[in-house]
């Protein structure tokens, strides 16, 4: 649910976020602007067809490249899972709020190519993101979930997130009102 905007002058240190597990047939690495076209294609599916994101208009590769650059400049992690140069999904952290006292809290976001859901990519990708966030001395990770979304709730809770808030009918998309829940992981 985050837009990947900058974190101002209040960020922690950097972690590398690169990982590969032999049991996986894909790798996880830091995103670059070269990934922007594939990331935009993944994200635009969710914009057009779901209430998972509250963006309404498709985004182009240039906008995604700017978001990746802004996230990397903070620095916060933006990771991609890929197989044979195809991006299967991505996950990133963004600032939770703009005030400096929030600098040790981040919002986490994950999207998978719709053809890759349910194939064991989300858990290792999101775990790698959390590891990269932890390496930057962050204290709290917050995930916003448009509800209902059982798969996302299961993923967050499997990784130790606990539900901490529920806002009713705060978004309107695809001709319906949408609730948003917040899950938090203390690091």
N, C-alpha and C positions, 0 to 999 in steps of 0.2 A: 504494500500500500504506500510505500515511500516513493518519492520522486527522484531520489538520488542526488538531491541538491547538496551544496557545499556545507562544510562543518565550521566555517569561520576560522578563527585563530585558536580554537579550543580543543584540538585533537590530541590524542595520545601518540605513542610511538608506532612504528611499523612492524608488521609481521610479514613473512614471505608467502604463506598461503598455498605454496605448490605442494602437491602430493600425488602419489600414484600407489595404488594397491594392486598387487599381482592378481588377486582374485577378481578384480574388476576388468572388464574389457574396454574401459574408457579411462581417460586421465582427467585430473582436475588441476587447473592452473589459473594464474592471474589473467584476467581479461585485458585485452588491449583494444584500441580503436579499430583494429582490423577485424574484430569480432562483431562490430556494430550492426552490420547488415543482417547477420544471422540472429543476433539478439533481438533486433527490431521485428523480424519475422515471427519469432516465438511470442514476443510481447503483444504484437498486433492481433494475434489470434484471440488472446484474452481480452483485449480492449473491445474487439468487435462482437465477441460471443458470450462473454461472461460478466458477472458483477465482481469478480475477484479483484480487479483493479477498478478504481473510480475514474480513470481517464476515459474519455469518450472518443476523442479523435485519434486516428492512427499516428504513430510517430515514425519519422524517417531515420535512416542510418546516421545522418548528421546529428540529430538530436541525441540519439543513443551514444554516439561517440563523445559528445559534449558531457553527458552524464557519467560515462566511464572515466573520462579525463578528470572531471570534478571530484569524483569519488577517490580516484587514485592520488589526486593532489592533496587531499585532506591530511594524511593518507588514511583511508579505510579500505578494507578488502572488497574487491569485486572479482568473483571467481566464475569460471566456466567449466562445465564437464564437456569433454569432447571425445569423439571417436573418429579416427581417420579424417581429421580436419573439419568434422561436422560438429557444430555446437548442439549438444543435447539438452542443455539447460544452463541456467546461471543463477547465482546467488550473490547478494551484496549487502553491505552494511551502510547505513546512512545515519547522520546525526539524529538524535531523538528530538531535540529542541534546539533553538538557536542561542539560548542563554548559556554563558560559559559554565555555570555550575552543573549543567547537564553533560559536560564533556566526557564523562565516563559511562554514559548510557548511549546505546545505539539501537536503531530499528533494523531488523533483519528482513530480507525479502528473498524469495526463491520462486522461480518459474521454470517449468520444464516444457520442452517441445511436446505438444499434445500427443504426438505419436510415441513419446517416451515415458509417459506416466505409467506407474505400476510396474516398472521394469528394474527397480532397485537402484535408481540413480539419485533420487531425492535425498535419502538418508545419508549416503556418503558425502554428497555435495554440501548439504546443510551442516553436517558434522565438521567438514573441512572449514566452512565459513566460521562456525563457532570457535574452532581451534585458532583460526587466524585472528578473530576478535579478541580472544583470551590472550593471545601473544602480544596484543597491543595494550595490555593492562586495563582493558575495559572491565567494568563491574556488573553491568546489567545489559541484557539483550531483550528487546521487546518486539514481538511479532503481532502485527495487526491482521486479523482474518475477517473477511467478509463472510457473513453467515447466512445460511448454513454452508459448511465446507468440511465435511467429516474427515476427508483425507488430510487436509492441512492441520486440523485439530489433532489427529492421531500422530502426525509427524512431530509437531511441537511437543506434545505430551510425552512421546517416546524419548525425546531428547532432554526431558526434565523441565520443560516450561510448565508454568502453572497459570491458569486463567486468573486474571486480576481485574478485569473490567469488561463491561458489556454496554454498548451504546445502541439504543433502539432507533431504527429508522433514521439514520444519519446520512444515508446516501440514497439518491434516486437515479436508477439506471435501468435500461431495458424495461421501462414502464412499470417498475415496482420499487418499493422502499426496501432498503437493505440495512440490516444490523451489522455492527462491527464489534468483534470481541478482541480483547488484548491479552496476550500470553507473555509472561516474563520469565526469563532465566537469570538467576543470580550466578555470577561467575566467581 
